[in-house]
Amino acid sequence: MLARLFSPQQISRRQWQLQWGMGLWLSLMFAMAYGYLAMQKGFAADYVVQDDARHYLFWMERFQDADAFPNDLIADYLQSIAPVGYKLLYRFASYAYLDPEWLAKVLPPLLGLVAAGYYYCLTVAIFPVPMAGLMASVMLSQHLWCNDDLVSASPRAFIYPLLIPLLFYFVRQQWGVSLVFLGLLALFYPPVALVAATFYAVHAVDWQKLPVMWCYPWRVVIRARCRVAIAALVITLVCLLPTYVLSQSYGPVVTMAQAHSIPEFQPSGRHSFFRAGLWRYWLMLYGGHGAILKRTIFTPVTLVAAVFLWPMVRWRGWFPSLKNVQPSLSIFAELTLAAMVWFLAAYGLAFRLHMPGRYTSHCILLAMPILAAIAWVSLLGSLVLYQRRLVKLTAVLLILVPLFFYYPLLLQKFPKTLYVTGHEALIYEYLQTQPKDTLVASLDYEADNIPTFAKRSVLMASEYGTPFHLGYYRQIRQRAADLLRAHYASDRATVKTFADTYGVDFWLVNKVAFDPSYLANHRYWHNNYQALTNAAIDHMGQAGVLQTSLERCAVVETANFSLVPTDCVLGD
């Protein structure tokens, strides 16, 4: 009986369908449980937002209020670079009066269910053992909730819920449905869509004939598959065109030579790209974006079993379950090849194709749970087949259950949400009463939260210092430099010129901002504006205009911050 779970070829069709249905149901239950835990964190307080979601959510206030964030450089830029499909989804939701922040907390569990369900079906299509489908689906769900891609509800949250169905219908040769998901993927996440489109072309090549027919490339192309590949290319280009056109408003794109002098691309920068050493720079993603793999590729740890599958194939006589593997498993090799093509292209055209790691990390990871599940099922199946009943039960109870179903209990933080909680409710609520064109200037990280929680514009903030488009980045750099000078200026003229130039209405000031240790320990300012930061620290011995006005001008005071009107600071 137990052996049939790991090699069910000899059971009846009804029994197999029962196993299949039970495996799918359990896969969805685990995905639902993980998603529920994450959603609980999202609704734990009044002011909660996912860290990366701040990039994509606040400007969507414009969907319901056309006057929101007027003449806001940051909002305009982030709206221009967001993929078209992503914007349309939230716009349609706004017609039903669904708040973007609420939707961003509810959407990830639903996307997780789609990914888990389709991944189960894909696994069973490649390796028709329902137990393997369950293992693979659970490991994928655990991976998704051990990382912040899905919970961000950003465009990258849609990678797996769209790419997995694409591959499933591809394996089943349901080309039309597969191409529909390709189009959706292009609308939501262009880098992986380019990989997927190339994957169709790679699949159209008869790789067995290639070594002997390489001089006649037209003879190694499978014509039926070639038509599908051409359709995939056309669909991808059509769906990518709107996003590409809209994202060019703030060009030019930074070049590799320019990136070497931009602090954000350095190892300590927000978008760290340049890393010392082959392992970190090319092979493993340690906070950088130029490597082939993510460091979380073996999270959960049970995914390590994937690397043992190849030696198990070499000794397949010991693992009878391996005979269930279908030829369609090769799609992952083809997908990896397509991803590597775009990885190299992204390096060659840096950064016109964005970060190279975006093309490989997700696509390679997608194979890991299936490969690991095949390895685990083959190993456990052999153990059950060759050992006594007591050993069989012990193996299942001591290996299968803890490793796969209770793994999250071993983690300190699960699920990983990176939710940010705002603690300055008085400031948010006050700013919400101000005119919609109100502009706030601040050196503090709290400025990252103002657009989301207070619904008002900020001059600049560390969260929005994106360096990819120079037409935007140069303006942010100039704003940051001017803000730092004006914040510690001791002459009124400098402050007035700054306020008049940008139209600053309020200053959000940390009460320790005039202590030298504040800037010295502030990672963003220290890393990105070191010379100006050092000059400001040296200047702190002189009483500045802003510093001397805090006590008499603050309209809102909390334990950590003072909100100060510019009119009062300048004595107008």
Beta strands, then each sheet from edge to edge (+ up, - down):
strand 1: 48-50
strand 2: 284-285
strand 3: 293-294
strand 4: 419-421
strand 5: 439-441
strand 6: 457-458
strand 7: 506-510
strand 8: 556-557
strand 9: 561-565
sheet 1: 1+ 4-
sheet 2: 2+ 3+
sheet 3: 6+ 5+ 7+ 9- 8+
end
